[in-house]
């Protein structure tokens, strides 16, 4: 048997179907800035049509690390594992049965499922939001998936809610084992009048699906940004609802139900619910502080001084 056939059989035995190499484009979000080359964010991209998915291999087929150490090959016959593929390739996750985007840097990244507080709005890009800035201050590379205007139940004409967007393939997750998975939001659910039961049911569904793709990751829920006043009572109530959900599921939680008042940011709003650029910078500091208190920081690269255990 020649070397090319050996390599081809090794590739076939991996249980992962390579779909295509793609370039990611940020989703055009209503109320959010136009898509552009924002290095801090990955938008949820619709998966391209492809052949029927093969039978999923065991979850252990997902690699233990999100970094590819082998050089990139010159042709498919040289692919020994999926980590020899170019970054951005679409591959089939055998655990979830979903196509996901190959990301060699995922082991030091935070995958953020969120709304416009993380996506950006009113002229603030994804890289400038308090969610992205706070996580970046802790060393994480942020891979954003989600869209403005959506939530646990809330949807728009362009995007389904969190879990339905994932299950339909409208949102494509990065492939590998991220350092942290963050679910942020709830404000749009409060605005649309979603019931507690509906929010909790979809939060459970979303967490269950994410854990199929990322069984080894740490998880964090960031609640609903609000003033904590009577006028924002429902937003604060949803924040508290999510706190209970996180506790029951053993997931870290950072509540933001009174942060606009607590940190004196009411005068740094671009509209009724979104901060201006200065407000995002201020609130990012508060988020970074809470992340540090929870011991959440990106693992250092191997051999880097002061490497965090992870």
C-alpha positions as a Python dict, from the first residue, in 0.01 Angstrom:
ca = {
    (1, 'X'): (0, 0, 0),
    (2, 'X'): (153, 336, -97),
    (3, 'X'): (185, 630, 141),
    (4, 'X'): (-98, 825, -25),
    (5, 'X'): (-345, 543, 39),
    (6, 'X'): (-236, 515, 402),
    (7, 'X'): (-297, 881, 454),
    (8, 'X'): (-633, 864, 282),
    (9, 'X'): (-745, 575, 506),
    (10, 'X'): (-629, 758, 817),
    (11, 'X'): (-838, 1052, 709),
    (12, 'X'): (-1144, 836, 642),
    (13, 'X'): (-1107, 663, 980),
    (14, 'X'): (-1122, 994, 1167),
    (15, 'X'): (-1502, 994, 1138),
    (16, 'X'): (-1510, 1360, 1036),
    (17, 'X'): (-1635, 1474, 694),
    (18, 'X'): (-1466, 1777, 545),
    (19, 'X'): (-1725, 1992, 374),
    (20, 'X'): (-1539, 2297, 233),
    (21, 'X'): (-1292, 2571, 313),
    (22, 'X'): (-1482, 2890, 367),
    (23, 'X'): (-1422, 3251, 444),
    (24, 'X'): (-1636, 3377, 731),
    (25, 'X'): (-1843, 3691, 689),
    (26, 'X'): (-2008, 3881, 971),
    (27, 'X'): (-2385, 3857, 965),
    (28, 'X'): (-2563, 4180, 867),
    (29, 'X'): (-2741, 4248, 1192),
    (30, 'X'): (-3031, 4493, 1225),
    (31, 'X'): (-2920, 4792, 1427),
    (32, 'X'): (-2562, 4671, 1427),
    (33, 'X'): (-2264, 4793, 1220),
    (34, 'X'): (-2216, 4662, 871),
    (35, 'X'): (-2006, 4348, 843),
    (36, 'X'): (-1634, 4403, 820),
    (37, 'X'): (-1301, 4247, 903),
    (38, 'X'): (-1351, 4245, 1278),
    (39, 'X'): (-1082, 4006, 1408),
    (40, 'X'): (-1248, 3971, 1747),
    (41, 'X'): (-1572, 3834, 1612),
    (42, 'X'): (-1696, 3540, 1411),
    (43, 'X'): (-2052, 3576, 1289),
    (44, 'X'): (-2296, 3286, 1270),
    (45, 'X'): (-2273, 3187, 906),
    (46, 'X'): (-2518, 2963, 724),
    (47, 'X'): (-2359, 2632, 634),
    (48, 'X'): (-2319, 2568, 263),
    (49, 'X'): (-2511, 2278, 112),
    (50, 'X'): (-2315, 1955, 116),
    (51, 'X'): (-2349, 1580, 102),
    (52, 'X'): (-2560, 1394, 359),
    (53, 'X'): (-2396, 1378, 700),
    (54, 'X'): (-2231, 1047, 781),
    (55, 'X'): (-2311, 853, 1095),
    (56, 'X'): (-2167, 1045, 1390),
    (57, 'X'): (-1857, 900, 1549),
    (58, 'X'): (-1818, 887, 1928),
    (59, 'X'): (-1777, 1222, 2104),
    (60, 'X'): (-1418, 1126, 2180),
    (61, 'X'): (-1342, 1198, 1815),
    (62, 'X'): (-1342, 1568, 1906),
    (63, 'X'): (-975, 1652, 1965),
    (64, 'X'): (-853, 1718, 2316),
    (65, 'X'): (-693, 2048, 2215),
    (66, 'X'): (-793, 2333, 1989),
    (67, 'X'): (-451, 2390, 1839),
    (68, 'X'): (-317, 2220, 1530),
    (69, 'X'): (52, 2144, 1557),
    (70, 'X'): (118, 1986, 1218),
    (71, 'X'): (207, 2198, 912),
    (72, 'X'): (-71, 2256, 662),
    (73, 'X'): (-64, 2003, 378),
    (74, 'X'): (-47, 2078, 6),
    (75, 'X'): (-333, 1850, -91),
    (76, 'X'): (-612, 1636, 56),
    (77, 'X'): (-405, 1316, 22),
    (78, 'X'): (-168, 1466, 281),
    (79, 'X'): (-440, 1524, 543),
    (80, 'X'): (-365, 1292, 836),
    (81, 'X'): (-612, 1463, 1075),
    (82, 'X'): (-858, 1748, 1049),
    (83, 'X'): (-605, 1976, 1221),
    (84, 'X'): (-395, 1958, 905),
    (85, 'X'): (-673, 2146, 722),
    (86, 'X'): (-661, 2523, 675),
    (87, 'X'): (-827, 2737, 941),
    (88, 'X'): (-1181, 2824, 836),
    (89, 'X'): (-1255, 2484, 681),
    (90, 'X'): (-1600, 2347, 746),
    (91, 'X'): (-1591, 2006, 910),
    (92, 'X'): (-1854, 1776, 1053),
    (93, 'X'): (-1851, 1744, 1431),
    (94, 'X'): (-1925, 1373, 1483),
    (95, 'X'): (-2067, 1436, 1830),
    (96, 'X'): (-2328, 1695, 1730),
    (97, 'X'): (-2378, 1604, 1364),
    (98, 'X'): (-2339, 1976, 1283),
    (99, 'X'): (-2095, 2139, 1044),
    (100, 'X'): (-1855, 2361, 1236),
    (101, 'X'): (-1571, 2596, 1143),
    (102, 'X'): (-1218, 2474, 1208),
    (103, 'X'): (-1044, 2719, 1444),
    (104, 'X'): (-688, 2633, 1555),
    (105, 'X'): (-694, 2909, 1818),
    (106, 'X'): (-1010, 2789, 1992),
    (107, 'X'): (-827, 2650, 2297),
    (108, 'X'): (-760, 3010, 2411),
    (109, 'X'): (-1094, 3149, 2294),
    (110, 'X'): (-1434, 3232, 2438),
    (111, 'X'): (-1729, 3137, 2219),
    (112, 'X'): (-1996, 3400, 2289),
    (113, 'X'): (-2362, 3333, 2210),
    (114, 'X'): (-2531, 3671, 2246),
    (115, 'X'): (-2741, 3963, 2131),
    (116, 'X'): (-2656, 4323, 2038),
    (117, 'X'): (-2493, 4388, 2377),
    (118, 'X'): (-2214, 4159, 2251),
    (119, 'X'): (-2265, 4197, 1875),
    (120, 'X'): (-2255, 4576, 1883),
    (121, 'X'): (-2509, 4842, 1791),
    (122, 'X'): (-2540, 5217, 1739),
    (123, 'X'): (-2199, 5245, 1572),
    (124, 'X'): (-2014, 5023, 1822),
    (125, 'X'): (-1857, 4715, 1656),
    (126, 'X'): (-1841, 4369, 1811),
    (127, 'X'): (-1479, 4428, 1908),
    (128, 'X'): (-1580, 4740, 2103),
    (129, 'X'): (-1862, 4602, 2317),
    (130, 'X'): (-1839, 4562, 2693),
    (131, 'X'): (-1875, 4185, 2656),
    (132, 'X'): (-1591, 4147, 2405),
    (133, 'X'): (-1364, 4400, 2578),
    (134, 'X'): (-1416, 4243, 2920),
    (135, 'X'): (-1333, 3895, 2794),
    (136, 'X'): (-1035, 4021, 2595),
    (137, 'X'): (-898, 4186, 2909),
    (138, 'X'): (-880, 3834, 3056),
    (139, 'X'): (-681, 3708, 2760),
    (140, 'X'): (-960, 3543, 2562),
    (141, 'X'): (-993, 3561, 2186),
    (142, 'X'): (-1364, 3622, 2134),
    (143, 'X'): (-1557, 3421, 1876),
    (144, 'X'): (-1902, 3578, 1861),
    (145, 'X'): (-2203, 3385, 1733),
    (146, 'X'): (-2548, 3534, 1756),
    (147, 'X'): (-2722, 3846, 1630),
    (148, 'X'): (-2878, 4167, 1744),
    (149, 'X'): (-3245, 4153, 1835),
    (150, 'X'): (-3256, 3784, 1929),
    (151, 'X'): (-3247, 3596, 2256),
    (152, 'X'): (-3354, 3276, 2427),
    (153, 'X'): (-3700, 3310, 2269),
    (154, 'X'): (-3677, 3640, 2079),
    (155, 'X'): (-3622, 3629, 1705),
    (156, 'X'): (-3610, 3871, 1412),
    (157, 'X'): (-3702, 3847, 1046),
    (158, 'X'): (-3338, 3768, 973),
    (159, 'X'): (-3250, 3539, 1265),
    (160, 'X'): (-3415, 3275, 1478),
    (161, 'X'): (-3371, 3262, 1854),
    (162, 'X'): (-3049, 3127, 2000),
    (163, 'X'): (-3118, 2755, 1998),
    (164, 'X'): (-3328, 2747, 1681),
    (165, 'X'): (-3056, 2936, 1491),
    (166, 'X'): (-2806, 2674, 1603),
    (167, 'X'): (-3022, 2373, 1522),
    (168, 'X'): (-3122, 2508, 1181),
    (169, 'X'): (-2762, 2572, 1078),
    (170, 'X'): (-2817, 2948, 1056),
    (171, 'X'): (-2544, 2986, 1317),
    (172, 'X'): (-2223, 2787, 1274),
    (173, 'X'): (-2008, 2716, 1577),
    (174, 'X'): (-1629, 2703, 1569),
    (175, 'X'): (-1493, 2347, 1594),
    (176, 'X'): (-1271, 2232, 1878),
    (177, 'X'): (-1259, 2278, 2255),
    (178, 'X'): (-1287, 2643, 2361),
    (179, 'X'): (-1152, 2770, 2691),
    (180, 'X'): (-1491, 2924, 2773),
    (181, 'X'): (-1847, 2925, 2638),
    (182, 'X'): (-2051, 3234, 2722),
    (183, 'X'): (-2425, 3279, 2681),
    (184, 'X'): (-2525, 3644, 2718),
    (185, 'X'): (-2863, 3808, 2678),
    (186, 'X'): (-3224, 3816, 2791),
    (187, 'X'): (-3301, 4179, 2713),
    (188, 'X'): (-3491, 4106, 2394),
    (189, 'X'): (-3688, 3834, 2570),
    (190, 'X'): (-3789, 4087, 2834),
    (191, 'X'): (-3891, 4338, 2566),
    (192, 'X'): (-4102, 4088, 2372),
    (193, 'X'): (-4285, 3970, 2684),
    (194, 'X'): (-4157, 3613, 2686),
    (195, 'X'): (-4270, 3407, 2984),
    (196, 'X'): (-4030, 3272, 3244),
    (197, 'X'): (-4119, 2917, 3140),
    (198, 'X'): (-4041, 2980, 2773),
    (199, 'X'): (-3708, 3148, 2852),
    (200, 'X'): (-3601, 2866, 3083),
    (201, 'X'): (-3709, 2593, 2841),
    (202, 'X'): (-3500, 2739, 2559),
    (203, 'X'): (-3208, 2811, 2789),
    (204, 'X'): (-3205, 2442, 2884),
    (205, 'X'): (-3220, 2339, 2518),
    (206, 'X'): (-2936, 2573, 2424),
    (207, 'X'): (-2710, 2460, 2707),
    (208, 'X'): (-2775, 2096, 2621),
    (209, 'X'): (-2682, 2152, 2254),
    (210, 'X'): (-2371, 2353, 2335),
    (211, 'X'): (-2247, 2084, 2571),
    (212, 'X'): (-2270, 1830, 2290),
    (213, 'X'): (-2027, 2037, 2084),
    (214, 'X'): (-1818, 2151, 2381),
    (215, 'X'): (-1830, 1886, 2656),
    (216, 'X'): (-1499, 1989, 2817),
    (217, 'X'): (-1542, 2369, 2818),
    (218, 'X'): (-1616, 2596, 3113),
    (219, 'X'): (-1950, 2777, 3088),
    (220, 'X'): (-2064, 3124, 3188),
    (221, 'X'): (-2404, 3295, 3169),
    (222, 'X'): (-2402, 3675, 3158),
    (223, 'X'): (-2740, 3816, 3253),
    (224, 'X'): (-2949, 4106, 3129),
    (225, 'X'): (-2805, 4458, 3134),
    (226, 'X'): (-3048, 4691, 3310),
    (227, 'X'): (-3080, 4985, 3548),
    (228, 'X'): (-3240, 4791, 3832),
    (229, 'X'): (-3524, 5044, 3854),
    (230, 'X'): (-3900, 5011, 3825),
    (231, 'X'): (-3882, 5113, 3459),
    (232, 'X'): (-3653, 4821, 3382),
    (233, 'X'): (-3819, 4576, 3620),
    (234, 'X'): (-3876, 4302, 3362),
    (235, 'X'): (-3516, 4315, 3238),
    (236, 'X'): (-3393, 4284, 3597),
    (237, 'X'): (-3638, 4000, 3659),
    (238, 'X'): (-3503, 3809, 3357),
    (239, 'X'): (-3151, 3865, 3490),
    (240, 'X'): (-3255, 3705, 3821),
    (241, 'X'): (-3432, 3422, 3635),
    (242, 'X'): (-3110, 3341, 3451),
    (243, 'X'): (-2916, 3348, 3778),
    (244, 'X'): (-3135, 3065, 3907),
    (245, 'X'): (-3098, 2874, 3581),
    (246, 'X'): (-2717, 2897, 3598),
    (247, 'X'): (-2708, 2787, 3962),
    (248, 'X'): (-2927, 2482, 3897),
    (249, 'X'): (-2701, 2379, 3609),
    (250, 'X'): (-2373, 2436, 3789),
    (251, 'X'): (-2274, 2718, 3554),
    (252, 'X'): (-2096, 3039, 3654),
    (253, 'X'): (-2314, 3352, 3639),
    (254, 'X'): (-2252, 3724, 3620),
    (255, 'X'): (-2561, 3934, 3680),
    (256, 'X'): (-2596, 4275, 3517),
    (257, 'X'): (-2951, 4359, 3623),
    (258, 'X'): (-2852, 4683, 3798),
    (259, 'X'): (-2517, 4763, 3639),
    (260, 'X'): (-2625, 5078, 3455),
    (261, 'X'): (-2717, 5236, 3788),
    (262, 'X'): (-2444, 5074, 3995),
    (263, 'X'): (-2168, 5202, 3769),
    (264, 'X'): (-2329, 5538, 3689),
    (265, 'X'): (-2365, 5476, 3317),
    (266, 'X'): (-2711, 5618, 3256),
    (267, 'X'): (-2551, 5923, 3093),
    (268, 'X'): (-2346, 5704, 2856),
    (269, 'X'): (-2630, 5550, 2661),
    (270, 'X'): (-2663, 5561, 2282),
    (271, 'X'): (-3033, 5476, 2317),
    (272, 'X'): (-3261, 5325, 2578),
    (273, 'X'): (-3071, 4997, 2613),
    (274, 'X'): (-2736, 5030, 2433),
    (275, 'X'): (-2426, 5204, 2564),
    (276, 'X'): (-2218, 5447, 2362),
    (277, 'X'): (-1852, 5368, 2296),
    (278, 'X'): (-1737, 5530, 2620),
    (279, 'X'): (-1998, 5340, 2819),
    (280, 'X'): (-1885, 5010, 2670),
    (281, 'X'): (-1527, 5083, 2774),
    (282, 'X'): (-1634, 5159, 3132),
    (283, 'X'): (-1857, 4855, 3170),
    (284, 'X'): (-1588, 4626, 3023),
    (285, 'X'): (-1375, 4703, 3329),
    (286, 'X'): (-1654, 4589, 3560),
    (287, 'X'): (-1696, 4268, 3361),
    (288, 'X'): (-1323, 4197, 3365),
    (289, 'X'): (-1320, 4241, 3742),
    (290, 'X'): (-1604, 3991, 3788),
    (291, 'X'): (-1439, 3744, 3550),
    (292, 'X'): (-1120, 3767, 3751),
    (293, 'X'): (-1310, 3709, 4075),
    (294, 'X'): (-1455, 3392, 3924),
    (295, 'X'): (-1109, 3275, 3816),
    (296, 'X'): (-1200, 3302, 3449),
    (297, 'X'): (-905, 3386, 3228),
    (298, 'X'): (-764, 3242, 2909),
    (299, 'X'): (-496, 2977, 2947),
    (300, 'X'): (-151, 3102, 2856),
    (301, 'X'): (27, 2958, 2558),
    (302, 'X'): (252, 2663, 2636),
    (303, 'X'): (583, 2775, 2778),
    (304, 'X'): (456, 3127, 2849),
    (305, 'X'): (562, 3269, 3185),
    (306, 'X'): (282, 3288, 3439),
    (307, 'X'): (82, 3023, 3258),
    (308, 'X'): (-259, 2966, 3414),
    (309, 'X'): (-355, 2607, 3488),
    (310, 'X'): (-632, 2497, 3260),
}
